[in-house]
């Protein structure tokens, strides 16, 4: 009769895990208790039946847990724990934004605020935040967008020689 106690405990632990997955989503106390009950059952099996019996309980518990997890994976139970929403942006939207941003490259504008080294420039009626390459540019100066990265535009004085920036 004592050989059925570990089996009953393993089944009880599996039940706790199933209860956790289907009725109490999240890895909470119930699932942990289920795993602890299974570990206790295997330990109890080793202590009561010796090495051979304990190994059989260990193999049975391992196969049962792996089988349960495989069955839950196939049934879609793990989908509850996975975020299904795609957070990636649409590739076309990214390309359009990049094209929209790139339209300022090479355009000339007027500094609305002093650029030290960041400030506001008006280009084609739109105000954009820009950054110089380190130099100070006074408000009202003509500037030209010479580069951009993912977030910023870089400008120079419009009549400045690129080979001799000073």
Number of C-alpha atoms within 10 A of each C-alpha: 4 10 13 10 13 25 18 13 21 28 19 18 26 23 16 20 25 19 15 20 20 13 9 14 15 13 12 12 13 20 22 15 17 23 19 15 20 27 18 16 25 26 16 19 25 19 12 14 15 11 12 11 16 20 16 15 24 21 13 15 23 15 12 15 19 12 12 16 17 13 12 16 12 10 10 11 16 15 11 12 12 8 8 8 6 7 7 6 8 9 9 9 10 11 11 11 11 12 11 10 16 16 10 19 15 14 15 20 24 20 26 19 17 16 22 14 15 21 19 18 29 19 18 11 8 9 15 16 17 20 23 21 14 13 15 15 22 16 15 14 18 19 24 24 24 19 17 16 9 7 8 14 21 20 29 24 23 18 9 12 10 11 6 6 10 7
